[in-house]
Amino acid sequence: MLASQRPDGFWNPSLGDPAHLPGKESSGTALFCFGLAFAIRTGVIDRAAYLPVLARGWNALVRDAVHPDGRLGWVQGVGDQPESNQPVGHGSTADFGVGAFLLAGSEVARLNDH
C-alpha cells in the first residue's frame, strides 16, 4: 500500500496497476489515512517511518479535495468495480467519502494530541 501512494499524496482507485484508472480518489485515501493515524497513535506501527506517508495523504485531501464550501471531491461512487463510476473528478462526491474523511480527520486530530 505504501509503494502505491502517488507523489501528490493520493492513492489511485486501482492499487495494483497505477496505469489503470490513474486519477485521484478521496475515499480510499481517507481510509488509508485513518488506518495509518490510528496505527501510529496506538503504537502498532513506527511513527517516524509512517508519519510522512500519513502527512502526504492528509495534506492531499485537505489541499485538493476539500472545496471552499466544504464539499469533498474526488470521491469514487458506489459500484461493483472501479470502472463503474469513472471518471472521478473534483466535483465527484458521496456521503461515504465524507464519512471516511471525517474518520481520518478525527484520528489525525487525536494523533496530534499525543
N, C-alpha and C positions, 0 to 999 in steps of 0.2 A: 504494500500500500504506500509506503514512504517513497519508493522509487517512482511511483506513478503520479506523484504530485507535480502539477505543471509549474513552470517558472514563475507564473503570476500568482501562485498560491492555491488555485482551484484544483479540483480533480475532475477529469472528464467523466461523462456518463459510462464509458467503457474503460475499465481499469486495465484490462488485458491487452488492449490494442490502442495505443494513443492516436493512430491514424483513423480509427473507426469512431465517428461522431466526436471530433476533436474539440468541441466547444466547452465553455464554462458550464458548471452545473452546481447550483447552490445547496440543494437539499442534501446530497451526498457529502459535499464539502462541510456543511454544518454538522452532520452526524459524525464525520471523522474528527472534526474539531471538538465536539462534545466528548467523544471517547478518549481522545488524547488528553484533554484538560482533566477529565475525571481520573484517568490512569496516572497522570503526573501528580495530581493533588493527593491521591491516596498512596503514592509511592510504588505503584505497580511497575512503572517504567521510569527511567532516569530523566530527571528534569533537564539537565544540561544537554542531553542528546536530543530530546524530543520537543523542548520548548520552541526552538526555532521553526520547526515544522508546523506546530500549532500556530505560532505567530503569523507565519506566511498565509496560512489558511484563513485565520480570523481576520487579518488585515485585508485580504482579498474580498471577503464577504462585505465588510464594512465599507471599503473603498469603492467596489464595483457593483455590488448587488443591491445595496440599500438605496432606494430612491429618496429624493428630497422630501417627499410627502410620507415617507415611512414604509412604503410598499417594498417587498423583496422581489427582485428579479432573478433571472437565470434559473428558475425552478422548472425542472422537467416534470411534465404531467404524469398522471397515473396511466399505466399501460402494462401489457404483459411482456414487453421488451423495450429497450431504449429507443428503438426506431418508431415506436407507437406515437410518440409526441415530439417529433422533430420538425422544424428546427426549434431549439430552445434559444430564446433571446432575452434581451434586457427587460422586456415587458412581460415575460412568462412568469406566472406566479401561481401558487396553490397554497391552501391552508397548511398542509403538512410540511411544506418547506419553511413556512413562517414558524411553525412549531419547532422544527429542528433547529432553526436559527436561535429561537428563544432558549431552548435547552442548552445549546452551545454557549450562548451568552451568559447564562446563569452559572455554568461551570467555569468559564473564564473569569467571571467576577469572583467566584469562590476561590479560585486559584490565586488570584491577586491578594486575597486576604491572608494567604499562608506565606 
